[in-house]
Amino acid sequence: MNIRIEAVRGGEIQLSPVLPSSLKQLRIPESICYGAVGPFGHVLLQQLEGEDISVVYQTLRFTRDEEIVYRSEEAALCLQIIVSNSYYYDSRHLGLGVLHERGMSFSYVPYIHSRLKLRANELYTHLSVFYQKKNLLPLLGSIAGLMPFMAKVSVGQPARFGESYMTADTAILSVVDNVLECTYQGHLRELYIGNLCTELLLLALVRLSGRHPSASGVISEEDVILVYKAKEAILRDMGGHISLSSLAEQMDLSIYKLNHGFKAIYGIGVTEFLLEARMKRAHQILSETDMPIGVIARESGYSHPHAFSLAFKKYFGYTPAFVQRSGRVNGNHL
């Protein structure tokens, strides 16, 4: 996908395959990279190839409030998943909209021309997966609403799949992580990424075809900023006792408004978000280290290992000990 990026204030950003040293640490192994660094900030596009499917992982940070324009003459049948921050966009074909963190969309445009609004000194990351029409043909009779969508695609008419605002669930986010963390090389890498992207497409289409939104997406820009600050506070202190009332007070929001903000962006309240974050981190530590379960329990905010094990099994369907044993079998502890 040949993409040009232009800053409304600063003009076209010249992307180079030779990465500045400050961007090399962000590079995904085996990816095809194009980046730029300057007084404006930095832009990094990393392309990963699957069989007949292309993935572009984009990282943006600007030093001042800016609007940027994406352009490409190529048609795009694309799944977008926002990894961090909120993207306020104006698409020439699809109009105005917003995708918050974890938000996702699947659309077709005959060429790309979209404007994004970015806030100064904030990190923006998102995943774009570009498919071909043939990738969707096996699914036509199985996904509600896909046939009329593809009818528009076949005649080059812009289209968005699904009517409701949707967030990526844990299954989708797990596949995204697997794509970005792929360590295979050569043809095996293409096969693996291609299969993951096919799984990602199926999971996303099933979710997007639902009639009820997973989150409203409706929240003021000022409250979005406060919700993200609250999220960072949660992630910094997952082992501590975090109360909804104290967190709301820190953000100068009512408990209702803070909880509503989390539900608008993530589709879950603050308590559910904290549980999810604790369980994910605990799972990672269990699979990668030999740290005692009692220590992991305390670092996850549980006073007793038994209470942690019960919560973990309820969340994942298996015990912490099972994960730790599986990690040893797979050779994670050498």
C-alpha positions as CSV (number, residue, x, y, z in Angstrom):
1,M,0.0,0.0,0.0
2,N,1.6,3.3,-1.2
3,I,0.5,5.9,1.4
4,R,1.5,9.5,1.5
5,I,1.1,11.6,4.7
6,E,0.8,15.4,4.7
7,A,0.7,17.6,7.8
8,V,-1.7,20.5,7.2
9,R,0.7,22.9,8.9
10,G,4.0,21.5,7.8
11,G,3.4,20.0,4.4
12,E,4.2,16.5,3.2
13,I,6.2,14.2,5.5
14,Q,9.0,12.5,3.6
15,L,9.1,8.9,4.7
16,S,12.3,7.0,4.3
17,P,13.2,3.3,4.6
18,V,16.4,4.3,6.4
19,L,15.2,4.8,10.0
20,P,16.6,7.4,12.3
21,S,18.2,5.8,15.5
22,S,15.3,7.1,17.6
23,L,12.8,4.9,15.6
24,K,15.0,1.8,15.3
25,Q,14.1,0.7,18.9
26,L,10.4,0.7,17.8
27,R,11.0,-1.5,14.8
28,I,9.2,-4.8,14.6
29,P,11.7,-7.5,13.4
30,E,11.3,-8.6,9.7
31,S,8.9,-5.6,9.0
32,I,9.3,-3.2,6.1
33,C,9.7,0.2,7.6
34,Y,9.2,3.8,6.5
35,G,9.7,6.6,9.0
36,A,10.4,10.2,9.5
37,V,11.7,12.4,12.5
38,G,11.8,16.1,12.6
39,P,10.7,19.2,14.6
40,F,7.1,18.0,14.0
41,G,7.7,14.8,15.9
42,H,7.8,11.3,14.4
43,V,5.9,9.0,12.1
44,L,6.6,5.3,11.6
45,L,4.9,2.9,9.3
46,Q,5.7,-0.8,9.6
47,Q,4.5,-3.3,7.0
48,L,4.1,-7.0,7.6
49,E,3.2,-9.3,4.8
50,G,0.9,-12.3,4.9
51,E,-0.2,-14.3,1.9
52,D,-2.5,-11.9,-0.2
53,I,-2.9,-9.7,3.0
54,S,-0.9,-6.7,4.0
55,V,-0.6,-5.3,7.6
56,V,0.5,-1.8,8.4
57,Y,1.2,-0.8,12.0
58,Q,1.4,3.0,12.4
59,T,3.0,5.0,15.2
60,L,2.5,8.8,15.3
61,R,3.6,11.5,17.8
62,F,3.6,15.2,17.0
63,T,5.0,18.0,19.1
64,R,2.0,20.3,18.5
65,D,-1.6,20.0,17.7
66,E,-1.8,19.0,14.1
67,E,-4.1,17.6,11.4
68,I,-2.6,15.1,8.9
69,V,-4.0,13.8,5.6
70,Y,-3.5,10.3,4.4
71,R,-3.6,9.8,0.6
72,S,-3.3,6.8,-1.7
73,E,-4.5,6.2,-5.2
74,E,-5.1,2.6,-4.4
75,A,-8.4,1.1,-3.4
76,A,-8.5,-0.1,0.2
77,L,-10.6,-2.9,1.7
78,C,-9.4,-2.4,5.2
79,L,-9.9,-3.4,8.8
80,Q,-8.8,-0.7,11.2
81,I,-8.1,-1.4,14.9
82,I,-7.0,1.5,17.2
83,V,-4.3,0.4,19.6
84,S,-3.9,3.6,21.5
85,N,-5.6,7.0,21.7
86,S,-8.6,8.4,19.8
87,Y,-8.7,9.0,16.1
88,Y,-11.0,11.9,15.0
89,Y,-11.2,11.6,11.3
90,D,-12.8,13.1,8.2
91,S,-12.9,10.6,5.3
92,R,-13.7,12.0,1.8
93,H,-15.8,8.9,1.2
94,L,-17.2,7.9,4.7
95,G,-17.5,11.3,6.4
96,L,-16.8,12.4,9.9
97,G,-16.3,9.9,12.7
98,V,-14.2,8.9,15.7
99,L,-12.6,5.6,16.7
100,H,-11.4,5.5,20.3
101,E,-8.8,3.1,21.8
102,R,-9.8,-0.5,20.9
103,G,-12.4,0.8,18.4
104,M,-12.5,-0.9,15.0
105,S,-14.1,-0.6,11.6
106,F,-14.1,-2.4,8.3
107,S,-14.6,-0.4,5.1
108,Y,-14.0,-0.1,1.5
109,V,-12.9,3.1,-0.4
110,P,-11.9,3.4,-4.0
111,Y,-8.9,5.6,-2.9
112,I,-7.7,6.9,0.4
113,H,-8.2,10.5,1.4
114,S,-8.7,10.9,5.2
115,R,-7.8,13.7,7.6
116,L,-6.9,13.0,11.2
117,K,-6.8,15.4,14.2
118,L,-3.9,14.8,16.6
119,R,-3.2,16.3,20.0
120,A,0.3,17.4,20.8
121,N,2.8,15.1,22.6
122,E,0.5,12.1,22.6
123,L,1.2,8.7,21.1
124,Y,-1.2,7.3,18.5
125,T,-0.9,3.7,17.3
126,H,-3.2,1.7,15.1
127,L,-3.3,-1.4,12.9
128,S,-4.5,-1.4,9.4
129,V,-5.1,-4.8,7.6
130,F,-5.6,-4.6,3.9
131,Y,-7.5,-7.5,2.3
132,Q,-8.4,-8.5,-1.2
133,K,-12.0,-9.3,-2.3
134,K,-11.2,-13.0,-2.6
135,N,-10.4,-13.1,1.2
136,L,-14.1,-12.4,1.9
137,L,-15.7,-14.7,-0.7
138,P,-15.8,-17.8,1.5
139,L,-17.7,-15.8,4.2
140,L,-20.4,-14.4,2.0
141,G,-23.1,-16.8,3.1
142,S,-22.1,-16.9,6.7
143,I,-21.9,-13.3,7.9
144,A,-25.0,-11.2,8.1
145,G,-24.8,-8.0,6.0
146,L,-21.7,-9.0,4.2
147,M,-23.4,-9.7,0.9
148,P,-24.8,-6.2,0.4
149,F,-21.5,-4.8,1.6
150,M,-19.5,-6.7,-1.0
151,A,-22.1,-5.8,-3.7
152,K,-21.0,-2.2,-3.2
153,V,-17.3,-3.1,-3.2
154,S,-17.7,-5.0,-6.5
155,V,-18.9,-1.7,-8.2
156,G,-16.3,0.5,-6.5
157,Q,-18.8,2.2,-4.2
158,P,-17.5,3.3,-0.7
159,A,-19.0,1.2,2.1
160,R,-18.7,0.6,5.8
161,F,-19.5,-2.8,7.2
162,G,-21.8,-2.8,10.3
163,E,-24.0,-0.1,11.7
164,S,-23.0,0.1,15.3
165,Y,-19.8,1.3,17.1
166,M,-17.8,-1.7,18.0
167,T,-14.7,-2.3,20.1
168,A,-12.2,-5.1,19.7
169,D,-12.7,-7.8,22.4
170,T,-10.0,-9.8,24.1
171,A,-9.9,-12.5,21.4
172,I,-9.3,-9.9,18.7
173,L,-6.7,-8.0,20.8
174,S,-4.9,-11.3,21.4
175,V,-4.7,-12.0,17.7
176,V,-3.4,-8.4,17.1
177,D,-0.6,-9.1,19.7
178,N,0.3,-12.4,17.9
179,V,0.6,-10.6,14.6
180,L,2.9,-7.9,16.0
181,E,5.0,-10.3,18.0
182,C,5.5,-12.9,15.2
183,T,9.0,-14.2,15.3
184,Y,8.9,-16.5,12.3
185,Q,10.9,-15.7,9.1
186,G,10.5,-16.2,5.4
187,H,7.6,-18.1,3.9
188,L,6.5,-19.5,7.3
189,R,6.1,-16.0,8.5
190,E,3.9,-15.1,5.6
191,L,1.7,-18.1,6.2
192,Y,1.4,-17.5,9.9
193,I,0.6,-13.8,9.5
194,G,-1.8,-14.5,6.7
195,N,-3.7,-17.1,8.8
196,L,-3.8,-14.8,11.8
197,C,-5.2,-12.0,9.6
198,T,-7.9,-14.4,8.3
199,E,-8.8,-15.2,11.9
200,L,-8.8,-11.5,12.7
201,L,-11.2,-10.8,9.7
202,L,-13.6,-13.5,10.8
203,L,-13.6,-12.4,14.5
204,A,-14.1,-8.7,13.5
205,L,-16.9,-9.3,11.0
206,V,-18.8,-11.5,13.4
207,R,-18.5,-8.7,16.0
208,L,-19.2,-5.9,13.6
209,S,-22.3,-7.7,12.3
210,G,-23.9,-7.5,15.7
211,R,-27.0,-5.2,16.1
212,H,-26.0,-3.9,19.5
213,P,-23.0,-1.7,19.9
214,S,-20.2,-3.0,22.3
215,A,-19.6,0.7,23.3
216,S,-21.4,3.9,22.5
217,G,-18.3,5.8,21.4
218,V,-20.1,8.9,22.4
219,I,-18.1,11.0,24.8
220,S,-16.7,14.6,24.8
221,E,-13.0,15.1,23.8
222,E,-12.4,16.6,27.2
223,D,-13.7,13.5,29.0
224,V,-11.8,11.2,26.6
225,I,-8.5,12.8,27.9
226,L,-9.6,12.2,31.5
227,V,-10.5,8.6,30.9
228,Y,-7.1,7.9,29.4
229,K,-5.5,9.6,32.4
230,A,-7.5,7.3,34.7
231,K,-6.5,4.3,32.6
232,E,-2.8,5.2,33.0
233,A,-3.3,5.6,36.8
234,I,-4.9,2.1,36.9
235,L,-2.1,0.5,34.9
236,R,0.6,2.2,37.1
237,D,-0.8,0.7,40.3
238,M,-2.6,-2.6,39.5
239,G,-1.3,-4.2,42.7
240,G,-2.7,-1.4,45.0
241,H,-6.2,-0.9,46.3
242,I,-7.8,1.3,43.7
243,S,-11.3,2.5,44.6
244,L,-13.7,4.0,42.0
245,S,-14.4,6.9,44.3
246,S,-10.7,7.9,44.8
247,L,-10.0,7.5,41.1
248,A,-13.0,9.7,40.1
249,E,-11.8,12.3,42.6
250,Q,-8.3,12.3,41.1
251,M,-9.8,13.0,37.7
252,D,-12.3,15.6,39.0
253,L,-15.2,13.5,37.6
254,S,-18.2,12.0,39.3
255,I,-18.2,8.2,39.7
256,Y,-21.0,8.0,37.2
257,K,-19.2,10.1,34.6
258,L,-15.9,8.2,35.0
259,N,-17.7,4.8,34.7
260,H,-19.8,6.1,31.7
261,G,-16.6,7.3,30.0
262,F,-14.9,3.8,30.3
263,K,-18.1,2.2,29.0
264,A,-18.2,4.6,26.1
265,I,-14.6,3.9,25.0
266,Y,-14.0,0.3,26.1
267,G,-17.5,-1.1,26.5
268,I,-16.7,-2.0,30.1
269,G,-16.8,-0.1,33.4
270,V,-13.7,0.8,35.5
271,T,-14.0,-2.3,37.8
272,E,-14.1,-4.6,34.8
273,F,-11.2,-2.8,33.1
274,L,-9.1,-3.2,36.2
275,L,-9.9,-6.9,36.4
276,E,-9.0,-7.3,32.8
277,A,-5.7,-5.5,33.1
278,R,-4.8,-7.5,36.3
279,M,-5.6,-10.8,34.7
280,K,-3.7,-10.1,31.5
281,R,-0.6,-9.0,33.3
282,A,-0.8,-12.0,35.6
283,H,-1.1,-14.3,32.7
284,Q,1.9,-12.9,31.0
285,I,4.1,-13.1,34.2
286,L,2.9,-16.7,34.7
287,S,3.8,-17.8,31.2
288,E,7.2,-16.0,31.1
289,T,8.6,-16.4,34.6
290,D,8.9,-18.7,37.6
291,M,7.6,-16.1,40.0
292,P,5.6,-17.7,42.8
293,I,1.8,-17.5,42.4
294,G,1.5,-15.9,45.8
295,V,3.8,-13.0,44.7
296,I,1.8,-12.6,41.5
297,A,-1.4,-12.6,43.5
298,R,-0.2,-9.7,45.7
299,E,1.1,-7.8,42.7
300,S,-2.4,-8.2,41.1
301,G,-4.1,-6.7,44.1
302,Y,-5.1,-10.0,45.9
303,S,-4.3,-10.6,49.6
304,H,-4.6,-14.4,49.3
305,P,-3.4,-16.7,46.5
306,H,-6.6,-18.7,46.7
307,A,-8.8,-15.7,45.9
308,F,-6.5,-14.8,43.0
309,S,-6.6,-18.4,41.7
310,L,-10.4,-18.4,41.8
311,A,-10.6,-15.1,40.0
312,F,-8.1,-16.2,37.4
313,K,-9.9,-19.4,36.7
314,K,-13.2,-17.7,36.4
315,Y,-11.7,-15.2,34.0
316,F,-9.7,-17.6,31.7
317,G,-11.3,-21.0,32.4
318,Y,-8.0,-22.5,33.7
319,T,-5.8,-22.1,36.7
320,P,-2.6,-20.1,37.2
321,A,-0.7,-23.3,37.9
322,F,-1.8,-24.6,34.5
323,V,-0.3,-21.5,32.7
324,Q,3.0,-21.8,34.6
325,R,3.3,-25.5,33.8
326,S,2.6,-24.8,30.2
327,G,5.2,-22.1,30.1
328,R,7.8,-24.6,31.4
329,V,6.9,-27.2,28.8
330,N,7.2,-24.6,26.0
331,G,10.7,-23.7,27.2
332,N,10.0,-20.2,28.4
333,H,12.1,-20.7,31.6
334,L,15.6,-21.5,30.4
